[in-house]
């Protein structure tokens, strides 16, 4: 296949598919796409990522920190979630039932003035260790929310997970800790409305 | 518009009563182009597939009946047909979706469906992104947010979000290519 004669960039193709190109540029690119196999193939690859993310995320196959927009979308689309609200210093029993696609942990924290945050979670025994570096901060919500695949949580044995939320901001570095008591059998604890 | 090869195929179809080979080749070239147009404008895979069927049917019908003034400009004709069909579909879809939304049933209990190999590869490649890159990708394609809105969500500049998104897509596409080749 010949490379694109007009050297259309990846950024332009991404913007086009996301409807972020101005109308005239979008129309011109469409006319180009209908005669350029190289750009068609490149755009198809981007479209496969888009459709894949739409399938994978609500089924809990993407481990990610949630923002308010993502939480709202998941609620609107009735994604099957099990949610736990964890206060600093608290130990919360948790688990994931067979129907839970996504398990969400809401770590309550004072995020006023925070500019950077990271979350570490581990059982200390080498079974389960996850790090979220430079997570999005929604100070107004007063919590950091992380989504885990339900299948991943169901696969864990009984364990105690220690969670550390490290923040940096106007008040300097701060460490907040939490604890989860995971039970491998049926989910423990009810979902807590947030 | 219209590469000589596309135009030559269209001329063959217009000149003879049935040229299955030329029709099949023309369709195979335009299927991905029409589908991508549908994904961009209709935001729905099923609707994009329907668009492919409708536009190709109209195109072949017009070529066979000699209704294209200049068959060598078939690409322009196909693009124009896409625009018209989408415009008409939007009018009917708005009404249909409103009705469907009112009567939407609760989704069935979640079933652990087998992941396709492509999705398995994508999940692995997503896991290789940084936290911010993964969040931007999910906000873009699941959240359906533009860079401006993502910037607001993440307390970043729009320019910064664009850079992160570009870097994430570059890494994802390279990762997917490497996994397919392996």
Boltz contact constraints between the chains, C-beta under 6 A:
constraints:
  - contact:
      token1: [A, 11]
      token2: [B, 166]
      max_distance: 6.0
  - contact:
      token1: [A, 14]
      token2: [B, 169]
      max_distance: 6.0
  - contact:
      token1: [A, 17]
      token2: [B, 40]
      max_distance: 6.0
  - contact:
      token1: [A, 20]
      token2: [B, 146]
      max_distance: 6.0
  - contact:
      token1: [A, 31]
      token2: [B, 1]
      max_distance: 6.0
  - contact:
      token1: [A, 33]
      token2: [B, 33]
      max_distance: 6.0
  - contact:
      token1: [A, 34]
      token2: [B, 33]
      max_distance: 6.0
  - contact:
      token1: [A, 34]
      token2: [B, 75]
      max_distance: 6.0
  - contact:
      token1: [A, 34]
      token2: [B, 79]
      max_distance: 6.0
  - contact:
      token1: [A, 35]
      token2: [B, 1]
      max_distance: 6.0
  - contact:
      token1: [A, 35]
      token2: [B, 3]
      max_distance: 6.0
  - contact:
      token1: [A, 35]
      token2: [B, 75]
      max_distance: 6.0
  - contact:
      token1: [A, 40]
      token2: [B, 32]
      max_distance: 6.0
  - contact:
      token1: [A, 40]
      token2: [B, 33]
      max_distance: 6.0
  - contact:
      token1: [A, 43]
      token2: [B, 36]
      max_distance: 6.0
  - contact:
      token1: [A, 44]
      token2: [B, 32]
      max_distance: 6.0
  - contact:
      token1: [A, 45]
      token2: [B, 173]
      max_distance: 6.0
  - contact:
      token1: [A, 47]
      token2: [B, 39]
      max_distance: 6.0
  - contact:
      token1: [A, 49]
      token2: [B, 172]
      max_distance: 6.0
  - contact:
      token1: [A, 50]
      token2: [B, 141]
      max_distance: 6.0
  - contact:
      token1: [A, 52]
      token2: [B, 119]
      max_distance: 6.0
  - contact:
      token1: [A, 52]
      token2: [B, 122]
      max_distance: 6.0
  - contact:
      token1: [A, 53]
      token2: [B, 141]
      max_distance: 6.0
  - contact:
      token1: [A, 53]
      token2: [B, 142]
      max_distance: 6.0
  - contact:
      token1: [A, 54]
      token2: [B, 142]
      max_distance: 6.0
  - contact:
      token1: [A, 56]
      token2: [B, 119]
      max_distance: 6.0
  - contact:
      token1: [A, 56]
      token2: [B, 123]
      max_distance: 6.0
  - contact:
      token1: [A, 57]
      token2: [B, 138]
      max_distance: 6.0
  - contact:
      token1: [A, 57]
      token2: [B, 142]
      max_distance: 6.0
  - contact:
      token1: [A, 61]
      token2: [B, 123]
      max_distance: 6.0
  - contact:
      token1: [A, 62]
      token2: [B, 126]
      max_distance: 6.0
  - contact:
      token1: [A, 64]
      token2: [B, 134]
      max_distance: 6.0
  - contact:
      token1: [A, 64]
      token2: [B, 135]
      max_distance: 6.0
  - contact:
      token1: [A, 64]
      token2: [B, 138]
      max_distance: 6.0
  - contact:
      token1: [A, 65]
      token2: [B, 135]
      max_distance: 6.0
  - contact:
      token1: [A, 67]
      token2: [B, 153]
      max_distance: 6.0
  - contact:
      token1: [A, 69]
      token2: [B, 143]
      max_distance: 6.0
  - contact:
      token1: [A, 69]
      token2: [B, 153]
      max_distance: 6.0
  - contact:
      token1: [A, 70]
      token2: [B, 143]
      max_distance: 6.0
  - contact:
      token1: [A, 73]
      token2: [B, 143]
      max_distance: 6.0
  - contact:
      token1: [A, 78]
      token2: [B, 107]
      max_distance: 6.0
  - contact:
      token1: [A, 80]
      token2: [B, 110]
      max_distance: 6.0
  - contact:
      token1: [A, 99]
      token2: [B, 109]
      max_distance: 6.0
  - contact:
      token1: [A, 99]
      token2: [B, 110]
      max_distance: 6.0
  - contact:
      token1: [A, 101]
      token2: [B, 110]
      max_distance: 6.0
  - contact:
      token1: [A, 132]
      token2: [B, 131]
      max_distance: 6.0
  - contact:
      token1: [A, 133]
      token2: [B, 131]
      max_distance: 6.0
  - contact:
      token1: [A, 134]
      token2: [B, 131]
      max_distance: 6.0
  - contact:
      token1: [A, 134]
      token2: [B, 132]
      max_distance: 6.0
  - contact:
      token1: [A, 135]
      token2: [B, 131]
      max_distance: 6.0
  - contact:
      token1: [A, 136]
      token2: [B, 135]
      max_distance: 6.0
  - contact:
      token1: [A, 136]
      token2: [B, 154]
      max_distance: 6.0
